[in-house]
Amino acid sequence: MKKGILHITAITAICLSALCGCKHEHNELKHDHSHETEAADGHDARAHSGEISLEEERAATLGVKTTTVSPGEFSSVLEVSGEIIPLPSDESTVTARTSGIVHFAPGISQGTHVGAGRRIATISASGMSDGYASAEARTALEAAKRELDRVTPLAEEGIVSRRDYNAAKARFDEAKAAASAAGAMAASSANAQTSGTITSIIAAEGQYVGAGQPIAYISANNSLSLRADVPERHAHFIASISDASFTTAYSSETRPVSDFGGRLTGTPSSSGASAGYIPVYFAMKNNGDLISGTYCTVYLKGATRTDIISVPVEAIAEQQGQKFVYLREHPGAYRKQPVQTGESDGMNIEIKSGLKPGDEVVTEGTTFVRLAETSGVVPEGHKH
């Protein structure tokens, strides 16, 4: 009887196996059952596919920092082109006092710093038609001196009248004065009126210049002006301008004009503007960081708006035309979040959609989080 029961049990097992179509070994069945258990628990590896792994200690070493988003004030911004220019009161001109040929002093070139009174060039009329006056004056002086030397002892002996002697003396004095003036005309020095940097040299070595003609320009470079060129179609924005920041071509840093004691000056008008633009000026003090004549991007700040979410410009990344930020989900894990941006003042940028108050955004070290994303690392504890 027992033998029959065992026989029936074995046949039943074989039939069940055939219906299942399963030829797995016992350990494989156990593996499948473990995945069924995970599915029952709702734990799916694909749920974490959007996470980016970067361990907390490693993130701190790389300088990754985050900021919790909260609405606040943000100024309307108009981005325009501009230029840093010297103030007229900060510039001086080196001019030729006489006509002649320019000979620059040693070491004088554009960019050279000079002190007040330093000789910039010598203007010489030697060898030119204008120089003949000097030669004639010297000849006349020599002739007048010979005549005076001749009549002086004769006058002392009474051979020549006092009247003839006085006439000879007068001719000598006149010739002497004429020679002195002619000598000054023959060679003169052009000196710097103020201390500063030579920003431009107008004349060339050996060039003829007339009296009063500019030779060089010197800028003290202490006071500068930031000119922002506002397109005429944005003329309505000018009345609301309260502040500005700018980025120069030689630096990626955006600086507010307040860092240089800047202030809006004058009333903007179309006077002196390029066609289609209205200039707006800010006076600034140069701390040594600014270079006169530099073109820059200017961010003009207008009316202030409230309840605006914004993040530092450095927090924004871009890929295939889509802008996004990185959010810290929990320790060691980040997520890429697409955003729609608005205006930027060069330092912060408005977020129109994609972020909500309380989101923890990566504001420094964005590049390292992006590298972690492209490396395909899965957060620890989520591997299967």
C-alpha atoms as one frame of an Amber mdcrd trajectory, in Angstrom:
protein
   0.000   0.000   0.000   2.787   2.425   0.868   4.576   1.519  -2.308   1.524
   2.526  -4.360   1.253   5.903  -2.641   4.887   6.730  -3.351   4.421   5.817
  -7.001   1.398   8.123  -7.367   3.261  11.024  -5.705   6.191  10.751  -8.101
   3.857  10.721 -11.126   2.045  13.840  -9.819   5.340  15.733  -9.450   6.325
  14.860 -13.019   2.995  16.091 -14.367   3.174  19.386 -12.516   6.637  19.896
 -13.886   5.447  19.321 -17.413   2.540  21.795 -17.064   4.850  24.430 -15.758
   7.348  23.826 -18.526   9.988  24.638 -15.972  13.306  22.814 -16.113  15.179
  25.136 -13.693  17.394  23.921 -10.991  16.418  24.525  -7.403  18.734  27.536
  -6.889  17.312  29.220 -10.024  13.793  28.805  -8.691  14.901  30.408  -5.492
  16.335  33.371  -7.478  13.034  33.834  -9.301  11.140  33.714  -6.071  13.353
  36.420  -4.618  12.387  38.779  -7.484   8.741  37.942  -6.942   9.202  38.959
  -3.343  10.809  42.266  -4.421   7.900  42.949  -6.777   5.475  42.230  -4.002
   7.326  44.717  -1.791   7.085  47.379  -4.529  10.914  47.608  -4.756  11.864
  48.101  -8.425  15.417  48.929  -9.566  14.006  51.134 -12.316  12.493  53.466
  -9.689  16.016  54.740  -8.971  17.263  55.010 -12.557  16.976  58.830 -12.443
  19.149  59.204  -9.367  22.787  60.290  -9.543  25.183  58.853  -7.003  27.764
  61.065  -5.338  28.798  60.192  -1.816  28.477  62.966   0.748  32.156  62.924
   1.684  33.200  62.988  -1.950  30.773  65.837  -2.740  32.166  67.909   0.131
  35.714  67.327  -1.108  34.746  68.482  -4.608  33.094  71.626  -3.238  29.526
  70.681  -4.101  27.158  72.988  -2.223  23.383  73.303  -2.197  20.832  75.994
  -1.362  17.199  75.589  -0.378  14.980  77.481  -2.792  12.658  80.188  -1.470
  10.811  83.019  -3.248  12.188  86.529  -2.871  12.764  89.867  -4.585  14.175
  90.033  -8.086  14.750  93.078 -10.272  13.680  93.299 -13.871  16.830  93.219
 -15.964  17.748  94.516 -19.397  20.946  93.091 -20.901  22.757  95.530 -23.217
  26.244  96.197 -24.546  28.457  98.935 -23.141  31.946 100.336 -22.717  34.165
 101.554 -19.891  35.394 105.014 -20.836  37.526 107.650 -19.047  35.955 110.802
 -17.667  37.032 114.009 -19.474  38.285 115.439 -16.182  40.561 112.430 -15.800
  42.322 112.867 -19.142  44.999 115.313 -20.296  46.570 116.046 -23.661  50.245
 116.480 -24.434  50.537 119.169 -27.133  53.332 120.585 -29.227  54.293 124.084
 -28.057  56.039 124.866 -31.341  56.086 123.564 -34.870  58.711 121.017 -35.798
  59.760 117.390 -35.906  58.728 115.062 -33.052  61.408 113.113 -31.209  60.012
 111.008 -28.350  61.914 110.645 -25.105  63.385 107.205 -24.304  60.908 104.751
 -22.766  57.810 106.575 -23.968  55.146 104.315 -25.498  51.452 103.573 -25.214
  50.741 102.079 -21.786  53.698 103.790 -20.095  52.953 105.360 -16.718  54.391
 108.868 -16.449  54.575 111.453 -13.710  53.505 115.073 -13.976  56.178 117.155
 -15.710  57.924 114.237 -17.390  59.231 115.020 -20.861  57.250 113.118 -23.467
  58.912 114.482 -26.612  61.107 117.196 -28.042  59.909 119.295 -30.965  62.806
 120.426 -33.173  62.749 122.811 -36.146  66.405 122.231 -36.959  67.024 121.618
 -40.639  63.603 122.899 -41.658  62.643 126.129 -43.397  61.244 127.389 -40.117
  64.661 126.767 -38.626  66.291 129.391 -40.815  64.839 132.099 -38.598  66.922
 130.755 -35.747  70.090 130.755 -37.859  69.436 134.296 -39.072  68.809 135.430
 -35.501  72.135 133.985 -34.368  73.926 135.686 -37.254  72.301 139.023 -36.428
  73.249 138.596 -32.772  76.874 137.916 -33.642  76.999 140.993 -35.900  75.417
 143.201 -33.225  77.884 141.932 -30.633  80.895 142.681 -32.884  79.632 146.222
 -33.465  79.058 146.784 -29.758  82.536 145.436 -28.956  84.024 147.863 -31.525
  82.308 151.069 -30.348  82.584 150.403 -26.577  86.300 151.330 -26.187  85.881
 154.184 -28.682  83.044 155.585 -26.633  85.197 155.384 -23.498  87.914 157.414
 -25.276  85.351 159.919 -26.579  86.012 159.044 -30.205  82.443 157.751 -30.649
  79.514 159.713 -29.355  77.357 158.440 -26.565  74.452 158.390 -28.959  76.209
 155.967 -31.370  77.158 153.717 -28.454  73.555 153.595 -27.165  72.319 152.754
 -30.648  74.825 149.842 -30.927  73.807 148.613 -27.471  70.113 148.720 -28.399
  70.712 146.715 -31.596  72.598 144.075 -29.570  69.819 143.772 -27.017  67.213
 143.393 -29.764  69.279 140.758 -31.561  69.796 138.882 -28.315  66.065 138.807
 -27.603  65.297 137.708 -31.150  67.886 134.924 -30.975  66.480 133.714 -27.672
  62.949 133.563 -29.107  64.193 131.852 -32.244  66.073 129.323 -30.144  62.913
 128.504 -28.247  61.140 128.109 -31.556  63.873 125.802 -32.833  63.478 123.227
 -30.033  60.829 122.856 -27.349  59.820 120.171 -24.886  56.350 118.598 -24.677
  55.718 117.504 -21.074  52.992 115.573 -19.233  50.648 117.906 -17.394  49.369
 115.210 -15.001  50.407 111.797 -13.740  48.810 108.818 -15.447  49.075 106.261
 -18.202  49.676 107.119 -21.844  46.537 105.760 -23.490  47.240 106.947 -27.023
  50.119 108.397 -29.026  48.900 110.535 -31.903  52.149 111.530 -33.620  54.843
 109.243 -34.975  58.561 109.523 -34.410  59.984 112.016 -36.946  56.571 113.393
 -37.889  56.083 117.124 -38.445  53.538 118.730 -36.122  52.210 122.231 -35.857
  52.128 124.324 -32.707  49.210 123.238 -30.505  48.771 119.866 -32.220  48.121
 116.861 -29.882  50.987 114.410 -29.490  49.630 111.995 -26.865  46.797 111.449
 -24.403  47.285 110.615 -20.729  44.625 109.147 -18.444  44.902 109.121 -14.673
  42.510 106.121 -14.815  41.157 106.971 -11.369  37.632 107.865 -12.387  35.807
 106.021 -15.136  32.380 105.984 -16.682  30.327 102.939 -17.663  28.278 103.649
 -20.769  25.325 101.336 -21.401  23.804 101.498 -24.882  20.047 100.988 -24.552
  18.228 100.127 -27.806  15.587 102.737 -28.582  12.850 100.080 -28.503  13.580
  99.721 -24.756  13.485 103.464 -24.064  10.562 102.928 -21.655  12.872 100.854
 -19.409  15.277 103.760 -18.778  13.019 105.542 -16.289  13.012 102.488 -13.989
  16.816 101.950 -13.945  18.130 101.918 -10.384  21.379  99.962 -10.575  23.590
  97.962 -12.915  26.184  95.218 -13.035  28.612  94.360 -15.811  30.927  91.687
 -17.162  34.096  92.658 -19.017  35.639  90.773 -21.929  38.731  89.919 -19.837
  36.835  88.520 -16.834  33.890  86.131 -16.478  32.950  87.670 -13.120  29.902
  89.912 -13.028  30.404  92.944 -10.782  27.806  95.465  -9.578  28.710  99.120
 -10.130  28.258  99.610  -6.381  31.561  97.726  -5.926  33.206 100.751  -7.533
  31.133 103.436  -5.853  29.100 103.649  -9.037  26.045 105.831  -9.480  23.730
 106.746 -12.311  24.733 110.152 -13.691  22.906 112.708 -15.796  19.690 112.331
 -17.716  19.913 109.813 -20.550  19.286 111.259 -23.991  19.927 110.417 -27.602
  22.690 113.043 -27.731  25.959 111.495 -28.873  24.411 108.048 -29.195  24.911
 105.599 -32.014  21.990 105.259 -34.376  19.214 103.337 -32.654  20.706 103.510
 -29.141  20.346 105.743 -26.085  23.414 105.964 -23.788  23.040 105.625 -20.012
  26.080 106.549 -17.885  27.357 105.379 -14.481  30.300 107.138 -12.803  32.763
 104.790 -11.075  36.025 104.888  -9.147  38.713 102.586 -10.483  40.271 100.317
  -7.857  42.831  99.054 -10.347  40.685  96.246 -11.764  39.186  98.195 -14.647
  40.729  99.020 -18.000  39.585 102.084 -19.881  38.280 101.375 -23.383  37.020
  97.884 -22.544  33.748  96.699 -24.049  31.423  94.814 -21.730  27.988  93.316
 -21.181  25.813  95.480 -18.924  22.823  94.280 -16.898  20.556  97.232 -16.151
  18.302  96.715 -13.134  14.793  98.105 -13.203  11.709  97.708 -11.021  11.844
  95.110  -8.254   9.417  92.168  -8.332   8.499  90.004  -5.339   7.755  86.295
  -4.803  10.242  85.259  -7.508  12.269  82.049  -7.375  15.832  82.578  -8.585
  19.118  80.678  -8.399  22.750  81.622  -9.051  23.717  81.499 -12.717  26.293
  78.818 -11.854  23.472  76.447 -10.858  22.135  76.269 -14.416  23.385  73.546
 -16.760  22.414  73.128 -20.391  22.188  70.113 -22.658  20.820  70.060 -26.199
  19.122  73.402 -25.687  17.374  72.297 -22.474  18.257  74.071 -19.233  18.185
  72.209 -15.945  19.455  72.168 -12.367  20.491  69.376 -10.013  18.418  68.666
  -6.927  19.715  66.861  -3.854  17.144  64.140  -3.191  18.769  62.692  -0.089
  22.321  62.155   1.196  24.470  60.811  -1.630  21.793  61.075  -4.328  20.899
  63.855  -6.797  18.423  64.285  -9.638  18.475  66.376 -12.818  15.501  68.750
 -12.989  14.512  70.615 -16.196  13.658  74.299 -15.632  12.370  77.221 -17.619
  14.398  80.381 -16.996  13.519  84.065 -17.232  15.591  87.206 -16.790  19.163
  87.254 -15.496  21.120  90.030 -13.830  24.397  88.290 -14.591  24.637  86.834
 -11.079  21.203  85.264 -10.520  18.600  83.983 -12.935  14.824  83.817 -12.612
  13.189  80.364 -12.616   9.731  80.463 -14.199   8.944  76.772 -13.790  10.561
  73.544 -12.641  11.345  74.492  -9.035   9.241  74.941  -5.940   9.982  76.378
  -2.499  11.938  73.896  -0.392  13.819  72.263  -3.271  17.495  71.788  -2.485
  19.443  72.987  -5.534  23.141  72.469  -6.256  24.597  75.976  -6.548  28.319
  75.166  -6.539  30.126  72.186  -8.049  27.434  71.560 -10.676  30.065  70.200
 -13.075  31.027  67.403 -10.685  27.427  66.305 -10.246  27.051  66.239 -14.014
  30.187  64.110 -14.320  28.734  61.700 -11.762  25.595  61.538 -13.908  27.472
  60.695 -17.104  29.521  58.030 -15.295  26.314  56.017 -14.832  26.854  55.339
 -11.141  23.786  54.015  -9.305  23.288  55.182  -5.720  24.642  52.755  -3.159
  21.973  50.422  -1.785  20.007  50.393  -5.063  21.997  47.774  -6.994  20.462
  44.448  -7.988
